[in-house]
Amino acid sequence: METVKLSDIVLRWYPEMLPSLKKDELNSMIVLRDGMAILKPTDALEIIQYSICEHQDNNYLQ
């Protein structure tokens, strides 16, 4: 297991997304079962998408 910040994942696979993510999203701690070494780009994108959803403002959801 390896714990990394979401920003590490974004910088490695999708650096072009960096400006569009909020600071609290980028600072999210992500636990990777098998570590960054074998993380695939499609898995990285799924993690990024999930993190964005987790940080959405619930006040707008009804």
PDBQT receptor file of N, H, CA, C and O in Angstrom, charges set to zero:
ATOM      1  N   MET A   1       0.838  -1.185   0.000  1.00  0.00    +0.000 N 
ATOM      2  CA  MET A   1       0.000   0.000   0.000  1.00  0.00    +0.000 C 
ATOM      3  C   MET A   1       0.880   1.244   0.000  1.00  0.00    +0.000 C 
ATOM      4  O   MET A   1       1.976   1.276   0.561  1.00  0.00    +0.000 OA
ATOM      5  N   GLU A   2       0.348   2.253  -0.652  1.00  0.00    +0.000 N 
ATOM      6  H   GLU A   2      -0.542   2.227  -1.107  1.00  0.00    +0.000 HD
ATOM      7  CA  GLU A   2       1.068   3.530  -0.739  1.00  0.00    +0.000 C 
ATOM      8  C   GLU A   2       0.054   4.662  -0.640  1.00  0.00    +0.000 C 
ATOM      9  O   GLU A   2      -0.987   4.631  -1.296  1.00  0.00    +0.000 OA
ATOM     10  N   THR A   3       0.359   5.650   0.172  1.00  0.00    +0.000 N 
ATOM     11  H   THR A   3       1.205   5.676   0.705  1.00  0.00    +0.000 HD
ATOM     12  CA  THR A   3      -0.502   6.820   0.302  1.00  0.00    +0.000 C 
ATOM     13  C   THR A   3       0.166   7.999  -0.401  1.00  0.00    +0.000 C 
ATOM     14  O   THR A   3       1.321   8.329  -0.132  1.00  0.00    +0.000 OA
ATOM     15  N   VAL A   4      -0.585   8.625  -1.306  1.00  0.00    +0.000 N 
ATOM     16  H   VAL A   4      -1.523   8.358  -1.524  1.00  0.00    +0.000 HD
ATOM     17  CA  VAL A   4      -0.068   9.760  -2.078  1.00  0.00    +0.000 C 
ATOM     18  C   VAL A   4      -1.117  10.858  -2.109  1.00  0.00    +0.000 C 
ATOM     19  O   VAL A   4      -2.296  10.614  -1.851  1.00  0.00    +0.000 OA
ATOM     20  N   LYS A   5      -0.684  12.055  -2.424  1.00  0.00    +0.000 N 
ATOM     21  H   LYS A   5       0.273  12.253  -2.633  1.00  0.00    +0.000 HD
ATOM     22  CA  LYS A   5      -1.629  13.150  -2.643  1.00  0.00    +0.000 C 
ATOM     23  C   LYS A   5      -2.170  13.031  -4.070  1.00  0.00    +0.000 C 
ATOM     24  O   LYS A   5      -1.494  12.549  -4.980  1.00  0.00    +0.000 OA
ATOM     25  N   LEU A   6      -3.394  13.481  -4.224  1.00  0.00    +0.000 N 
ATOM     26  H   LEU A   6      -3.942  13.872  -3.485  1.00  0.00    +0.000 HD
ATOM     27  CA  LEU A   6      -3.989  13.472  -5.558  1.00  0.00    +0.000 C 
ATOM     28  C   LEU A   6      -3.122  14.274  -6.533  1.00  0.00    +0.000 C 
ATOM     29  O   LEU A   6      -3.038  13.935  -7.713  1.00  0.00    +0.000 OA
ATOM     30  N   SER A   7      -2.488  15.322  -6.046  1.00  0.00    +0.000 N 
ATOM     31  H   SER A   7      -2.556  15.597  -5.087  1.00  0.00    +0.000 HD
ATOM     32  CA  SER A   7      -1.635  16.140  -6.914  1.00  0.00    +0.000 C 
ATOM     33  C   SER A   7      -0.508  15.320  -7.535  1.00  0.00    +0.000 C 
ATOM     34  O   SER A   7      -0.107  15.587  -8.667  1.00  0.00    +0.000 OA
ATOM     35  N   ASP A   8       0.007  14.330  -6.814  1.00  0.00    +0.000 N 
ATOM     36  H   ASP A   8      -0.318  14.113  -5.894  1.00  0.00    +0.000 HD
ATOM     37  CA  ASP A   8       1.059  13.463  -7.366  1.00  0.00    +0.000 C 
ATOM     38  C   ASP A   8       0.534  12.651  -8.543  1.00  0.00    +0.000 C 
ATOM     39  O   ASP A   8       1.223  12.476  -9.547  1.00  0.00    +0.000 OA
ATOM     40  N   ILE A   9      -0.690  12.161  -8.408  1.00  0.00    +0.000 N 
ATOM     41  H   ILE A   9      -1.250  12.303  -7.591  1.00  0.00    +0.000 HD
ATOM     42  CA  ILE A   9      -1.310  11.387  -9.487  1.00  0.00    +0.000 C 
ATOM     43  C   ILE A   9      -1.568  12.283 -10.686  1.00  0.00    +0.000 C 
ATOM     44  O   ILE A   9      -1.280  11.907 -11.822  1.00  0.00    +0.000 OA
ATOM     45  N   VAL A  10      -2.113  13.472 -10.433  1.00  0.00    +0.000 N 
ATOM     46  H   VAL A  10      -2.347  13.777  -9.510  1.00  0.00    +0.000 HD
ATOM     47  CA  VAL A  10      -2.410  14.406 -11.523  1.00  0.00    +0.000 C 
ATOM     48  C   VAL A  10      -1.128  14.801 -12.253  1.00  0.00    +0.000 C 
ATOM     49  O   VAL A  10      -1.090  14.800 -13.483  1.00  0.00    +0.000 OA
ATOM     50  N   LEU A  11      -0.092  15.133 -11.510  1.00  0.00    +0.000 N 
ATOM     51  H   LEU A  11      -0.123  15.134 -10.510  1.00  0.00    +0.000 HD
ATOM     52  CA  LEU A  11       1.171  15.550 -12.133  1.00  0.00    +0.000 C 
ATOM     53  C   LEU A  11       1.784  14.451 -12.990  1.00  0.00    +0.000 C 
ATOM     54  O   LEU A  11       2.413  14.732 -14.010  1.00  0.00    +0.000 OA
ATOM     55  N   ARG A  12       1.603  13.217 -12.584  1.00  0.00    +0.000 N 
ATOM     56  H   ARG A  12       1.091  12.989 -11.756  1.00  0.00    +0.000 HD
ATOM     57  CA  ARG A  12       2.219  12.117 -13.322  1.00  0.00    +0.000 C 
ATOM     58  C   ARG A  12       1.464  11.768 -14.606  1.00  0.00    +0.000 C 
ATOM     59  O   ARG A  12       2.092  11.513 -15.633  1.00  0.00    +0.000 OA
ATOM     60  N   TRP A  13       0.136  11.752 -14.567  1.00  0.00    +0.000 N 
ATOM     61  H   TRP A  13      -0.374  11.960 -13.732  1.00  0.00    +0.000 HD
ATOM     62  CA  TRP A  13      -0.628  11.280 -15.715  1.00  0.00    +0.000 C 
ATOM     63  C   TRP A  13      -1.404  12.366 -16.450  1.00  0.00    +0.000 C 
ATOM     64  O   TRP A  13      -1.554  12.289 -17.669  1.00  0.00    +0.000 OA
ATOM     65  N   TYR A  14      -1.893  13.362 -15.747  1.00  0.00    +0.000 N 
ATOM     66  H   TYR A  14      -1.771  13.425 -14.757  1.00  0.00    +0.000 HD
ATOM     67  CA  TYR A  14      -2.726  14.385 -16.381  1.00  0.00    +0.000 C 
ATOM     68  C   TYR A  14      -2.358  15.784 -15.900  1.00  0.00    +0.000 C 
ATOM     69  O   TYR A  14      -3.203  16.468 -15.321  1.00  0.00    +0.000 OA
ATOM     70  N   PRO A  15      -1.134  16.226 -16.121  1.00  0.00    +0.000 N 
ATOM     71  CA  PRO A  15      -0.700  17.543 -15.617  1.00  0.00    +0.000 C 
ATOM     72  C   PRO A  15      -1.510  18.708 -16.188  1.00  0.00    +0.000 C 
ATOM     73  O   PRO A  15      -1.577  19.774 -15.576  1.00  0.00    +0.000 OA
ATOM     74  N   GLU A  16      -2.119  18.512 -17.348  1.00  0.00    +0.000 N 
ATOM     75  H   GLU A  16      -2.065  17.646 -17.845  1.00  0.00    +0.000 HD
ATOM     76  CA  GLU A  16      -2.930  19.579 -17.945  1.00  0.00    +0.000 C 
ATOM     77  C   GLU A  16      -4.186  19.869 -17.121  1.00  0.00    +0.000 C 
ATOM     78  O   GLU A  16      -4.808  20.918 -17.291  1.00  0.00    +0.000 OA
ATOM     79  N   MET A  17      -4.564  18.947 -16.228  1.00  0.00    +0.000 N 
ATOM     80  H   MET A  17      -4.059  18.095 -16.090  1.00  0.00    +0.000 HD
ATOM     81  CA  MET A  17      -5.741  19.140 -15.387  1.00  0.00    +0.000 C 
ATOM     82  C   MET A  17      -5.425  19.949 -14.122  1.00  0.00    +0.000 C 
ATOM     83  O   MET A  17      -6.342  20.412 -13.443  1.00  0.00    +0.000 OA
ATOM     84  N   LEU A  18      -4.178  20.118 -13.811  1.00  0.00    +0.000 N 
ATOM     85  H   LEU A  18      -3.433  19.742 -14.362  1.00  0.00    +0.000 HD
ATOM     86  CA  LEU A  18      -3.756  20.767 -12.573  1.00  0.00    +0.000 C 
ATOM     87  C   LEU A  18      -4.428  22.125 -12.334  1.00  0.00    +0.000 C 
ATOM     88  O   LEU A  18      -4.923  22.353 -11.230  1.00  0.00    +0.000 OA
ATOM     89  N   PRO A  19      -4.469  23.035 -13.310  1.00  0.00    +0.000 N 
ATOM     90  CA  PRO A  19      -5.074  24.348 -13.059  1.00  0.00    +0.000 C 
ATOM     91  C   PRO A  19      -6.578  24.296 -12.784  1.00  0.00    +0.000 C 
ATOM     92  O   PRO A  19      -7.126  25.218 -12.180  1.00  0.00    +0.000 OA
ATOM     93  N   SER A  20      -7.238  23.247 -13.213  1.00  0.00    +0.000 N 
ATOM     94  H   SER A  20      -6.793  22.497 -13.704  1.00  0.00    +0.000 HD
ATOM     95  CA  SER A  20      -8.692  23.191 -13.053  1.00  0.00    +0.000 C 
ATOM     96  C   SER A  20      -9.144  22.520 -11.758  1.00  0.00    +0.000 C 
ATOM     97  O   SER A  20     -10.342  22.457 -11.480  1.00  0.00    +0.000 OA
ATOM     98  N   LEU A  21      -8.204  22.022 -10.968  1.00  0.00    +0.000 N 
ATOM     99  H   LEU A  21      -7.231  22.074 -11.193  1.00  0.00    +0.000 HD
ATOM    100  CA  LEU A  21      -8.560  21.369  -9.705  1.00  0.00    +0.000 C 
ATOM    101  C   LEU A  21      -8.341  22.314  -8.530  1.00  0.00    +0.000 C 
ATOM    102  O   LEU A  21      -7.422  23.133  -8.531  1.00  0.00    +0.000 OA
ATOM    103  N   LYS A  22      -9.204  22.181  -7.533  1.00  0.00    +0.000 N 
ATOM    104  H   LYS A  22      -9.950  21.516  -7.533  1.00  0.00    +0.000 HD
ATOM    105  CA  LYS A  22      -9.098  23.014  -6.336  1.00  0.00    +0.000 C 
ATOM    106  C   LYS A  22      -7.983  22.502  -5.425  1.00  0.00    +0.000 C 
ATOM    107  O   LYS A  22      -7.578  21.341  -5.486  1.00  0.00    +0.000 OA
ATOM    108  N   LYS A  23      -7.508  23.409  -4.584  1.00  0.00    +0.000 N 
ATOM    109  H   LYS A  23      -7.837  24.352  -4.534  1.00  0.00    +0.000 HD
ATOM    110  CA  LYS A  23      -6.416  23.070  -3.672  1.00  0.00    +0.000 C 
ATOM    111  C   LYS A  23      -6.790  21.914  -2.750  1.00  0.00    +0.000 C 
ATOM    112  O   LYS A  23      -5.971  21.027  -2.510  1.00  0.00    +0.000 OA
ATOM    113  N   ASP A  24      -8.030  21.912  -2.224  1.00  0.00    +0.000 N 
ATOM    114  H   ASP A  24      -8.696  22.633  -2.418  1.00  0.00    +0.000 HD
ATOM    115  CA  ASP A  24      -8.422  20.830  -1.323  1.00  0.00    +0.000 C 
ATOM    116  C   ASP A  24      -8.525  19.498  -2.061  1.00  0.00    +0.000 C 
ATOM    117  O   ASP A  24      -8.283  18.444  -1.471  1.00  0.00    +0.000 OA
ATOM    118  N   GLU A  25      -8.879  19.535  -3.337  1.00  0.00    +0.000 N 
ATOM    119  H   GLU A  25      -9.075  20.391  -3.816  1.00  0.00    +0.000 HD
ATOM    120  CA  GLU A  25      -8.893  18.304  -4.137  1.00  0.00    +0.000 C 
ATOM    121  C   GLU A  25      -7.469  17.787  -4.322  1.00  0.00    +0.000 C 
ATOM    122  O   GLU A  25      -7.199  16.600  -4.138  1.00  0.00    +0.000 OA
ATOM    123  N   LEU A  26      -6.573  18.684  -4.685  1.00  0.00    +0.000 N 
ATOM    124  H   LEU A  26      -6.792  19.648  -4.835  1.00  0.00    +0.000 HD
ATOM    125  CA  LEU A  26      -5.182  18.287  -4.927  1.00  0.00    +0.000 C 
ATOM    126  C   LEU A  26      -4.493  17.775  -3.663  1.00  0.00    +0.000 C 
ATOM    127  O   LEU A  26      -3.584  16.950  -3.743  1.00  0.00    +0.000 OA
ATOM    128  N   ASN A  27      -4.917  18.255  -2.512  1.00  0.00    +0.000 N 
ATOM    129  H   ASN A  27      -5.656  18.925  -2.446  1.00  0.00    +0.000 HD
ATOM    130  CA  ASN A  27      -4.308  17.826  -1.250  1.00  0.00    +0.000 C 
ATOM    131  C   ASN A  27      -4.940  16.563  -0.677  1.00  0.00    +0.000 C 
ATOM    132  O   ASN A  27      -4.526  16.091   0.383  1.00  0.00    +0.000 OA
ATOM    133  N   SER A  28      -5.924  16.018  -1.356  1.00  0.00    +0.000 N 
ATOM    134  H   SER A  28      -6.260  16.401  -2.216  1.00  0.00    +0.000 HD
ATOM    135  CA  SER A  28      -6.572  14.789  -0.894  1.00  0.00    +0.000 C 
ATOM    136  C   SER A  28      -5.555  13.651  -0.824  1.00  0.00    +0.000 C 
ATOM    137  O   SER A  28      -4.729  13.473  -1.719  1.00  0.00    +0.000 OA
ATOM    138  N   MET A  29      -5.640  12.899   0.247  1.00  0.00    +0.000 N 
ATOM    139  H   MET A  29      -6.311  13.043   0.974  1.00  0.00    +0.000 HD
ATOM    140  CA  MET A  29      -4.761  11.748   0.395  1.00  0.00    +0.000 C 
ATOM    141  C   MET A  29      -5.453  10.526  -0.204  1.00  0.00    +0.000 C 
ATOM    142  O   MET A  29      -6.600  10.225   0.126  1.00  0.00    +0.000 OA
ATOM    143  N   ILE A  30      -4.748   9.836  -1.076  1.00  0.00    +0.000 N 
ATOM    144  H   ILE A  30      -3.816  10.080  -1.344  1.00  0.00    +0.000 HD
ATOM    145  CA  ILE A  30      -5.273   8.675  -1.784  1.00  0.00    +0.000 C 
ATOM    146  C   ILE A  30      -4.439   7.455  -1.393  1.00  0.00    +0.000 C 
ATOM    147  O   ILE A  30      -3.210   7.488  -1.450  1.00  0.00    +0.000 OA
ATOM    148  N   VAL A  31      -5.112   6.395  -1.001  1.00  0.00    +0.000 N 
ATOM    149  H   VAL A  31      -6.111   6.368  -0.954  1.00  0.00    +0.000 HD
ATOM    150  CA  VAL A  31      -4.426   5.152  -0.659  1.00  0.00    +0.000 C 
ATOM    151  C   VAL A  31      -4.509   4.223  -1.866  1.00  0.00    +0.000 C 
ATOM    152  O   VAL A  31      -5.594   3.853  -2.317  1.00  0.00    +0.000 OA
ATOM    153  N   LEU A  32      -3.347   3.859  -2.371  1.00  0.00    +0.000 N 
ATOM    154  H   LEU A  32      -2.466   4.159  -2.005  1.00  0.00    +0.000 HD
ATOM    155  CA  LEU A  32      -3.272   2.960  -3.524  1.00  0.00    +0.000 C 
ATOM    156  C   LEU A  32      -2.859   1.580  -3.034  1.00  0.00    +0.000 C 
ATOM    157  O   LEU A  32      -1.806   1.414  -2.417  1.00  0.00    +0.000 OA
ATOM    158  N   ARG A  33      -3.686   0.611  -3.310  1.00  0.00    +0.000 N 
ATOM    159  H   ARG A  33      -4.542   0.745  -3.811  1.00  0.00    +0.000 HD
ATOM    160  CA  ARG A  33      -3.415  -0.751  -2.824  1.00  0.00    +0.000 C 
ATOM    161  C   ARG A  33      -2.074  -1.272  -3.342  1.00  0.00    +0.000 C 
ATOM    162  O   ARG A  33      -1.298  -1.859  -2.588  1.00  0.00    +0.000 OA
ATOM    163  N   ASP A  34      -1.805  -1.055  -4.631  1.00  0.00    +0.000 N 
ATOM    164  H   ASP A  34      -2.436  -0.578  -5.244  1.00  0.00    +0.000 HD
ATOM    165  CA  ASP A  34      -0.590  -1.598  -5.229  1.00  0.00    +0.000 C 
ATOM    166  C   ASP A  34       0.453  -0.531  -5.561  1.00  0.00    +0.000 C 
ATOM    167  O   ASP A  34       1.461  -0.830  -6.202  1.00  0.00    +0.000 OA
ATOM    168  N   GLY A  35       0.221   0.699  -5.134  1.00  0.00    +0.000 N 
ATOM    169  H   GLY A  35      -0.597   0.942  -4.614  1.00  0.00    +0.000 HD
ATOM    170  CA  GLY A  35       1.198   1.767  -5.331  1.00  0.00    +0.000 C 
ATOM    171  C   GLY A  35       1.126   2.432  -6.693  1.00  0.00    +0.000 C 
ATOM    172  O   GLY A  35       0.416   1.982  -7.593  1.00  0.00    +0.000 OA
ATOM    173  N   MET A  36       1.874   3.504  -6.820  1.00  0.00    +0.000 N 
ATOM    174  H   MET A  36       2.452   3.869  -6.089  1.00  0.00    +0.000 HD
ATOM    175  CA  MET A  36       1.885   4.304  -8.050  1.00  0.00    +0.000 C 
ATOM    176  C   MET A  36       2.563   3.570  -9.204  1.00  0.00    +0.000 C 
ATOM    177  O   MET A  36       2.264   3.829 -10.370  1.00  0.00    +0.000 OA
ATOM    178  N   ALA A  37       3.465   2.666  -8.883  1.00  0.00    +0.000 N 
ATOM    179  H   ALA A  37       3.709   2.456  -7.936  1.00  0.00    +0.000 HD
ATOM    180  CA  ALA A  37       4.257   2.011  -9.917  1.00  0.00    +0.000 C 
ATOM    181  C   ALA A  37       3.408   1.286 -10.951  1.00  0.00    +0.000 C 
ATOM    182  O   ALA A  37       3.770   1.245 -12.127  1.00  0.00    +0.000 OA
ATOM    183  N   ILE A  38       2.289   0.717 -10.533  1.00  0.00    +0.000 N 
ATOM    184  H   ILE A  38       1.995   0.750  -9.578  1.00  0.00    +0.000 HD
ATOM    185  CA  ILE A  38       1.486  -0.035 -11.496  1.00  0.00    +0.000 C 
ATOM    186  C   ILE A  38       0.141   0.621 -11.798  1.00  0.00    +0.000 C 
ATOM    187  O   ILE A  38      -0.713   0.018 -12.448  1.00  0.00    +0.000 OA
ATOM    188  N   LEU A  39      -0.049   1.847 -11.329  1.00  0.00    +0.000 N 
ATOM    189  H   LEU A  39       0.644   2.337 -10.800  1.00  0.00    +0.000 HD
ATOM    190  CA  LEU A  39      -1.300   2.567 -11.594  1.00  0.00    +0.000 C 
ATOM    191  C   LEU A  39      -1.379   2.912 -13.082  1.00  0.00    +0.000 C 
ATOM    192  O   LEU A  39      -0.446   3.483 -13.647  1.00  0.00    +0.000 OA
ATOM    193  N   LYS A  40      -2.490   2.563 -13.702  1.00  0.00    +0.000 N 
ATOM    194  H   LYS A  40      -3.248   2.099 -13.243  1.00  0.00    +0.000 HD
ATOM    195  CA  LYS A  40      -2.693   2.827 -15.128  1.00  0.00    +0.000 C 
ATOM    196  C   LYS A  40      -3.345   4.197 -15.298  1.00  0.00    +0.000 C 
ATOM    197  O   LYS A  40      -4.023   4.681 -14.392  1.00  0.00    +0.000 OA
ATOM    198  N   PRO A  41      -3.139   4.824 -16.463  1.00  0.00    +0.000 N 
ATOM    199  CA  PRO A  41      -3.753   6.135 -16.710  1.00  0.00    +0.000 C 
ATOM    200  C   PRO A  41      -5.274   6.120 -16.553  1.00  0.00    +0.000 C 
ATOM    201  O   PRO A  41      -5.844   7.080 -16.035  1.00  0.00    +0.000 OA
ATOM    202  N   THR A  42      -5.932   5.063 -16.982  1.00  0.00    +0.000 N 
ATOM    203  H   THR A  42      -5.469   4.283 -17.403  1.00  0.00    +0.000 HD
ATOM    204  CA  THR A  42      -7.388   4.998 -16.851  1.00  0.00    +0.000 C 
ATOM    205  C   THR A  42      -7.793   4.924 -15.383  1.00  0.00    +0.000 C 
ATOM    206  O   THR A  42      -8.802   5.507 -14.987  1.00  0.00    +0.000 OA
ATOM    207  N   ASP A  43      -7.014   4.214 -14.579  1.00  0.00    +0.000 N 
ATOM    208  H   ASP A  43      -6.194   3.741 -14.902  1.00  0.00    +0.000 HD
ATOM    209  CA  ASP A  43      -7.288   4.150 -13.139  1.00  0.00    +0.000 C 
ATOM    210  C   ASP A  43      -7.044   5.504 -12.488  1.00  0.00    +0.000 C 
ATOM    211  O   ASP A  43      -7.795   5.923 -11.608  1.00  0.00    +0.000 OA
ATOM    212  N   ALA A  44      -5.982   6.190 -12.928  1.00  0.00    +0.000 N 
ATOM    213  H   ALA A  44      -5.372   5.849 -13.643  1.00  0.00    +0.000 HD
ATOM    214  CA  ALA A  44      -5.667   7.513 -12.392  1.00  0.00    +0.000 C 
ATOM    215  C   ALA A  44      -6.805   8.482 -12.681  1.00  0.00    +0.000 C 
ATOM    216  O   ALA A  44      -7.189   9.265 -11.813  1.00  0.00    +0.000 OA
ATOM    217  N   LEU A  45      -7.346   8.434 -13.895  1.00  0.00    +0.000 N 
ATOM    218  H   LEU A  45      -7.034   7.797 -14.601  1.00  0.00    +0.000 HD
ATOM    219  CA  LEU A  45      -8.448   9.316 -14.260  1.00  0.00    +0.000 C 
ATOM    220  C   LEU A  45      -9.684   9.020 -13.414  1.00  0.00    +0.000 C 
ATOM    221  O   LEU A  45     -10.391   9.943 -13.009  1.00  0.00    +0.000 OA
ATOM    222  N   GLU A  46      -9.946   7.761 -13.149  1.00  0.00    +0.000 N 
ATOM    223  H   GLU A  46      -9.372   7.012 -13.478  1.00  0.00    +0.000 HD
ATOM    224  CA  GLU A  46     -11.088   7.383 -12.306  1.00  0.00    +0.000 C 
ATOM    225  C   GLU A  46     -10.920   7.919 -10.880  1.00  0.00    +0.000 C 
ATOM    226  O   GLU A  46     -11.886   8.383 -10.274  1.00  0.00    +0.000 OA
ATOM    227  N   ILE A  47      -9.722   7.857 -10.356  1.00  0.00    +0.000 N 
ATOM    228  H   ILE A  47      -8.938   7.479 -10.848  1.00  0.00    +0.000 HD
ATOM    229  CA  ILE A  47      -9.432   8.384  -9.014  1.00  0.00    +0.000 C 
ATOM    230  C   ILE A  47      -9.639   9.893  -8.990  1.00  0.00    +0.000 C 
ATOM    231  O   ILE A  47     -10.223  10.426  -8.047  1.00  0.00    +0.000 OA
ATOM    232  N   ILE A  48      -9.169  10.577 -10.014  1.00  0.00    +0.000 N 
ATOM    233  H   ILE A  48      -8.695  10.144 -10.781  1.00  0.00    +0.000 HD
ATOM    234  CA  ILE A  48      -9.325  12.035 -10.098  1.00  0.00    +0.000 C 
ATOM    235  C   ILE A  48     -10.808  12.396 -10.153  1.00  0.00    +0.000 C 
ATOM    236  O   ILE A  48     -11.257  13.297  -9.444  1.00  0.00    +0.000 OA
ATOM    237  N   GLN A  49     -11.563  11.696 -10.989  1.00  0.00    +0.000 N 
ATOM    238  H   GLN A  49     -11.198  10.964 -11.565  1.00  0.00    +0.000 HD
ATOM    239  CA  GLN A  49     -12.996  11.965 -11.109  1.00  0.00    +0.000 C 
ATOM    240  C   GLN A  49     -13.715  11.733  -9.782  1.00  0.00    +0.000 C 
ATOM    241  O   GLN A  49     -14.566  12.531  -9.390  1.00  0.00    +0.000 OA
ATOM    242  N   TYR A  50     -13.384  10.670  -9.108  1.00  0.00    +0.000 N 
ATOM    243  H   TYR A  50     -12.693  10.022  -9.427  1.00  0.00    +0.000 HD
ATOM    244  CA  TYR A  50     -14.017  10.359  -7.830  1.00  0.00    +0.000 C 
ATOM    245  C   TYR A  50     -13.690  11.436  -6.796  1.00  0.00    +0.000 C 
ATOM    246  O   TYR A  50     -14.557  11.847  -6.024  1.00  0.00    +0.000 OA
ATOM    247  N   SER A  51     -12.451  11.884  -6.784  1.00  0.00    +0.000 N 
ATOM    248  H   SER A  51     -11.747  11.550  -7.410  1.00  0.00    +0.000 HD
ATOM    249  CA  SER A  51     -12.047  12.916  -5.831  1.00  0.00    +0.000 C 
ATOM    250  C   SER A  51     -12.802  14.221  -6.080  1.00  0.00    +0.000 C 
ATOM    251  O   SER A  51     -13.205  14.892  -5.130  1.00  0.00    +0.000 OA
ATOM    252  N   ILE A  52     -12.994  14.581  -7.338  1.00  0.00    +0.000 N 
ATOM    253  H   ILE A  52     -12.667  14.036  -8.109  1.00  0.00    +0.000 HD
ATOM    254  CA  ILE A  52     -13.758  15.786  -7.662  1.00  0.00    +0.000 C 
ATOM    255  C   ILE A  52     -15.177  15.648  -7.128  1.00  0.00    +0.000 C 
ATOM    256  O   ILE A  52     -15.708  16.585  -6.532  1.00  0.00    +0.000 OA
ATOM    257  N   CYS A  53     -15.789  14.499  -7.333  1.00  0.00    +0.000 N 
ATOM    258  H   CYS A  53     -15.358  13.738  -7.817  1.00  0.00    +0.000 HD
ATOM    259  CA  CYS A  53     -17.154  14.262  -6.833  1.00  0.00    +0.000 C 
ATOM    260  C   CYS A  53     -17.212  14.345  -5.318  1.00  0.00    +0.000 C 
ATOM    261  O   CYS A  53     -18.172  14.885  -4.768  1.00  0.00    +0.000 OA
ATOM    262  N   GLU A  54     -16.219  13.828  -4.643  1.00  0.00    +0.000 N 
ATOM    263  H   GLU A  54     -15.439  13.390  -5.090  1.00  0.00    +0.000 HD
ATOM    264  CA  GLU A  54     -16.185  13.846  -3.185  1.00  0.00    +0.000 C 
ATOM    265  C   GLU A  54     -16.083  15.263  -2.620  1.00  0.00    +0.000 C 
ATOM    266  O   GLU A  54     -16.539  15.519  -1.506  1.00  0.00    +0.000 OA
ATOM    267  N   HIS A  55     -15.493  16.175  -3.377  1.00  0.00    +0.000 N 
ATOM    268  H   HIS A  55     -15.122  15.966  -4.282  1.00  0.00    +0.000 HD
ATOM    269  CA  HIS A  55     -15.293  17.541  -2.903  1.00  0.00    +0.000 C 
ATOM    270  C   HIS A  55     -16.353  18.515  -3.404  1.00  0.00    +0.000 C 
ATOM    271  O   HIS A  55     -16.241  19.721  -3.182  1.00  0.00    +0.000 OA
ATOM    272  N   GLN A  56     -17.368  18.010  -4.069  1.00  0.00    +0.000 N 
ATOM    273  H   GLN A  56     -17.459  17.031  -4.250  1.00  0.00    +0.000 HD
ATOM    274  CA  GLN A  56     -18.451  18.867  -4.541  1.00  0.00    +0.000 C 
ATOM    275  C   GLN A  56     -19.164  19.455  -3.333  1.00  0.00    +0.000 C 
ATOM    276  O   GLN A  56     -19.237  18.835  -2.272  1.00  0.00    +0.000 OA
ATOM    277  N   ASP A  57     -19.674  20.632  -3.508  1.00  0.00    +0.000 N 
ATOM    278  H   ASP A  57     -19.615  21.136  -4.370  1.00  0.00    +0.000 HD
ATOM    279  CA  ASP A  57     -20.418  21.303  -2.446  1.00  0.00    +0.000 C 
ATOM    280  C   ASP A  57     -21.809  20.683  -2.347  1.00  0.00    +0.000 C 
ATOM    281  O   ASP A  57     -22.615  20.819  -3.267  1.00  0.00    +0.000 OA
ATOM    282  N   ASN A  58     -22.092  20.015  -1.255  1.00  0.00    +0.000 N 
ATOM    283  H   ASN A  58     -21.437  19.904  -0.507  1.00  0.00    +0.000 HD
ATOM    284  CA  ASN A  58     -23.372  19.338  -1.076  1.00  0.00    +0.000 C 
ATOM    285  C   ASN A  58     -24.546  20.303  -0.984  1.00  0.00    +0.000 C 
ATOM    286  O   ASN A  58     -25.692  19.872  -1.111  1.00  0.00    +0.000 OA
ATOM    287  N   ASN A  59     -24.307  21.580  -0.769  1.00  0.00    +0.000 N 
ATOM    288  H   ASN A  59     -23.376  21.930  -0.666  1.00  0.00    +0.000 HD
ATOM    289  CA  ASN A  59     -25.388  22.545  -0.698  1.00  0.00    +0.000 C 
ATOM    290  C   ASN A  59     -26.137  22.673  -2.015  1.00  0.00    +0.000 C 
ATOM    291  O   ASN A  59     -27.299  23.078  -2.028  1.00  0.00    +0.000 OA
ATOM    292  N   TYR A  60     -25.496  22.337  -3.107  1.00  0.00    +0.000 N 
ATOM    293  H   TYR A  60     -24.551  22.008  -3.096  1.00  0.00    +0.000 HD
ATOM    294  CA  TYR A  60     -26.132  22.460  -4.404  1.00  0.00    +0.000 C 
ATOM    295  C   TYR A  60     -26.862  21.190  -4.804  1.00  0.00    +0.000 C 
ATOM    296  O   TYR A  60     -27.624  21.198  -5.770  1.00  0.00    +0.000 OA
ATOM    297  N   LEU A  61     -26.648  20.111  -4.090  1.00  0.00    +0.000 N 
ATOM    298  H   LEU A  61     -26.029  20.104  -3.305  1.00  0.00    +0.000 HD
ATOM    299  CA  LEU A  61     -27.303  18.848  -4.407  1.00  0.00    +0.000 C 
ATOM    300  C   LEU A  61     -28.631  18.747  -3.680  1.00  0.00    +0.000 C 
ATOM    301  O   LEU A  61     -28.722  19.052  -2.490  1.00  0.00    +0.000 OA
ATOM    302  N   GLN A  62     -29.650  18.322  -4.391  1.00  0.00    +0.000 N 
ATOM    303  H   GLN A  62     -29.576  18.075  -5.357  1.00  0.00    +0.000 HD
ATOM    304  CA  GLN A  62     -30.969  18.162  -3.773  1.00  0.00    +0.000 C 
ATOM    305  C   GLN A  62     -31.572  16.848  -4.136  1.00  0.00    +0.000 C 
ATOM    306  O   GLN A  62     -32.683  16.538  -3.706  1.00  0.00    +0.000 OA
TER     307      GLN A  62
